[in-house]
C-alpha cells in the first residue's frame, strides 16, 4: 500500500467513525486502527515489522493534518501513547460530510464514506476522500477555524 492509499484509508476510517458517532466524541486507539487500515505485519520479516510503525505514524500525522486543516478537533493527540482522544468534527468538518453533492447521489459524503469503509472498496475510497478534502472544503474549514480562534 503506498502512502496516498494509506492516507485515504486512514481518513476514511477516522471520518466514518466520527460521522457514525456524531455528535459524541470518539477515542481512537491507534494500534487498533492499524488493523482496520493495513494487514497485520509478520514480525519475523523486518521490512513488514517496520511498516507497522509507518502505519502508526501515518495515523498520528493524519489526525494532526485533519486537526490543523480545521476538519476535526482532538482533545488530546499523543504519539507516545498512540492515542487520539475526545475527537470530534468541527462545524465545518461536519458540514462537509453532511453535504449531498449536487446531482450525484442522494447520500451525504459521510454516508458514502461510511459505506465505502465498510465495503473496503479501495477505488471508491480514494474518490470519496478526494471529494471531502477538495480545496474549497479545506479553505472553508480553515476560515472557520480562524474565526473561532479570533473570538
C-alpha positions in Angstrom: 0.0 0.0 0.0 1.5 3.3 -1.0 1.5 6.4 1.2 -1.5 8.1 -0.5 -3.6 4.9 -0.3 -2.7 4.6 3.4 -3.7 8.3 3.9 -7.0 7.8 2.2 -7.8 4.7 4.2 -6.9 6.4 7.4 -9.0 9.5 6.6 -11.8 7.1 5.7 -11.7 5.3 9.0 -11.5 8.5 11.0 -14.3 10.3 9.3 -16.5 7.2 9.1 -16.2 6.6 12.8 -16.8 10.3 13.7 -19.8 10.5 11.3 -21.5 7.5 12.8 -20.9 8.7 16.4 -21.7 12.4 15.8 -22.2 14.5 17.9 -20.4 12.3 20.5 -16.6 12.5 20.7 -14.6 9.4 19.8 -11.4 8.0 21.4 -9.1 6.3 18.9 -6.5 3.7 19.9 -4.0 3.9 17.0 -2.8 0.2 17.3 -6.5 -0.9 17.0 -6.9 1.4 13.9 -3.8 -0.2 12.3 -5.7 -3.5 11.9 -8.5 -1.7 10.1 -6.1 0.1 7.8 -3.4 -2.4 6.9 -2.8 -6.1 7.1 -1.0 -7.4 10.2 2.8 -7.4 9.7 4.9 -10.5 10.0 7.2 -9.8 13.0 9.8 -12.2 11.5 10.1 -10.0 8.4 11.9 -6.8 9.4 10.5 -4.9 6.4 6.9 -5.7 7.3 7.6 -5.0 11.0 8.9 -1.5 10.2 5.9 -0.9 8.0 3.7 -1.3 11.1 5.5 1.7 12.7 4.9 3.6 9.4 1.2 2.9 9.7 1.0 4.1 13.3 2.9 7.3 12.3 0.6 7.8 9.3 -2.4 7.5 11.6 -1.0 10.0 14.1 0.0 12.6 11.4 -3.3 12.1 9.6 -5.1 13.2 12.8 -2.7 16.1 13.1 -3.3 17.1 9.5 -7.1 16.9 9.8 -6.9 19.0 13.0 -4.6 21.7 11.5 -6.8 22.0 8.4 -9.9 22.5 10.5 -11.9 19.3 9.9 -11.6 17.8 13.4 -10.8 18.8 17.0 -8.7 16.5 19.2 -8.9 16.9 22.9 -5.6 15.0 23.1 -3.3 13.7 20.5 -0.4 11.7 21.8 2.2 10.0 19.7 3.9 8.1 22.6 0.6 6.8 23.9 -0.6 6.2 20.3 -3.9 7.7 21.1 -6.3 10.4 19.8 -8.8 11.2 22.5 -12.0 13.2 22.5 -12.0 13.6 18.8 -15.0 15.3 17.1 -15.9 17.2 13.9 -15.6 20.9 13.8 -18.8 22.5 12.4 -17.0 22.8 9.0 -15.9 19.2 9.1 -19.4 18.0 9.8 -20.9 20.3 7.2 -18.6 18.9 4.6 -19.6 15.3 5.4 -23.3 16.0 5.7 -23.3 17.7 2.3 -25.1 15.9 -0.6 -23.1 16.5 -3.8 -25.4 18.1 -6.4 -26.8 15.7 -9.0 -24.5 12.8 -8.0 -26.3 11.0 -5.2 -29.0 11.2 -2.6 -26.4 10.2 0.1 -24.3 12.6 2.0 -20.5 12.3 1.7 -20.4 11.0 5.3 -22.9 8.2 4.4 -20.9 7.4 1.3 -17.7 7.3 3.2 -19.1 5.0 6.0 -20.4 2.7 3.3 -17.1 2.6 1.4 -15.1 1.9 4.5 -17.3 -1.0 5.5 -17.2 -2.4 2.0 -13.4 -1.9 1.7 -13.8 -0.5 -1.8 -10.3 1.0 -2.3 -11.1 2.8 -5.6 -14.2 4.4 -4.3 -12.5 5.4 -1.1 -9.9 7.5 -2.9 -12.7 9.2 -4.8 -14.9 10.0 -1.8 -11.9 11.1 0.4 -10.9 13.3 -2.6 -14.4 15.0 -2.6 -14.2 15.5 1.2 -10.7 17.0 1.1 -11.1 19.1 -2.0 -9.5 22.5 -1.7 -12.7 24.5 -1.3 -13.7 22.4 1.7 -10.3 22.8 3.3 -10.4 26.6 2.8 -13.8 26.7 4.3 -12.6 24.7 7.3 -9.5 26.9 7.8 -11.6 30.1 7.6 -14.0 28.7 10.3 -11.0 27.8 12.5 -9.5 31.3 12.1 -12.9 32.8 13.1 -13.1 30.5 16.1 -9.7 31.4 17.4 -10.2 35.1 16.8 -13.0 35.2 19.3 
